[in-house]
Amino acid sequence: MPREYDEKRDYIRVEVDCPIVFRAEGSEEKELGKVRNLSGRGMMFIAQRELPVESRLEVLVKPENDITPPLHARVRVVRVAKPRRGDGFEIGAVIQEMLDE
């Protein structure tokens, strides 16, 4: 199906607004954030603190509707930026492995 825009990614990003629970690999401390977009390969979410690039996280995204299944995965942080507006940090992450819920 042809796209009506110039998308250079392999997977189309879907804009979302749902909670994410994440923890750094090797840590038991869970943190909360907000997912802003998802694709078949990765995600961008807002975290309250800056995370190191190349850090590995376990993430759980539970959409607020019962139709969409949760996403439980291991990801690698590839980009961190301070958003132009709002609090927190934009975290870009690549999905490394899907996990069972």
C-alpha positions in Angstrom: 0.0 0.0 0.0 1.6 3.3 -1.0 2.2 5.9 1.7 1.0 9.5 1.2 4.0 10.9 3.1 7.8 10.6 3.0 8.4 7.9 5.7 11.9 6.5 5.7 11.5 4.0 8.5 10.8 0.3 8.0 7.9 0.5 10.4 5.2 3.2 10.6 5.1 5.0 14.0 1.8 5.1 15.8 1.0 8.0 18.0 -0.2 6.8 21.5 -0.6 8.2 24.9 -0.5 5.4 27.5 1.5 4.6 30.7 4.7 2.6 30.7 6.4 0.9 33.6 10.2 0.4 33.1 13.2 -0.7 35.1 16.9 -0.7 34.3 18.4 -4.1 33.7 19.7 -5.5 37.0 17.5 -3.2 39.1 14.3 -3.9 40.9 13.2 -0.2 41.0 10.3 0.4 38.7 9.7 3.8 37.2 6.7 5.3 35.4 6.5 7.2 32.1 4.3 8.0 29.2 4.6 6.4 25.8 4.2 8.9 22.9 4.7 6.6 19.9 5.3 3.0 19.0 6.5 1.1 15.9 7.3 -2.5 15.1 10.9 -1.8 16.0 10.9 0.7 18.9 9.2 3.4 20.9 9.5 6.9 22.3 8.5 7.6 25.8 8.8 10.4 28.4 10.7 9.6 31.6 11.2 11.9 34.5 15.0 11.4 34.6 17.6 11.2 32.0 18.6 7.7 31.1 22.0 6.8 29.7 22.2 6.0 25.9 22.9 2.3 25.5 21.2 1.4 28.8 19.0 -1.6 28.7 15.5 -1.6 30.1 12.6 -4.0 30.7 9.4 -2.2 29.7 5.7 -3.0 30.2 3.1 -0.9 28.2 -0.5 -1.6 29.2 -2.9 0.3 27.0 -5.9 1.6 28.9 -8.4 -0.3 26.7 -9.0 -4.1 26.8 -8.7 -4.4 23.0 -5.0 -3.8 22.7 -2.7 -6.3 24.2 0.1 -5.3 26.6 3.7 -5.0 25.3 6.4 -6.5 27.5 9.9 -6.3 26.1 13.6 -5.6 26.6 14.7 -2.4 24.9 18.0 -0.5 24.4 18.0 3.3 24.8 19.3 4.9 21.6 18.3 8.5 22.0 17.7 10.9 24.9 16.5 14.5 24.5 15.0 17.2 26.6 11.6 18.1 25.0 11.0 21.6 23.8 8.0 21.8 26.1 7.0 19.9 29.2 8.9 18.0 31.8 11.0 14.9 31.7 13.2 13.5 28.9 12.2 11.9 25.5 13.7 8.4 25.5 14.0 6.7 22.1 14.4 2.9 22.4 14.8 -0.1 20.1 13.0 -3.3 21.0 15.6 -6.1 21.5 13.4 -8.9 22.7 9.7 -9.5 23.3 8.8 -11.1 26.7 5.8 -13.0 28.0 3.7 -10.9 30.3 
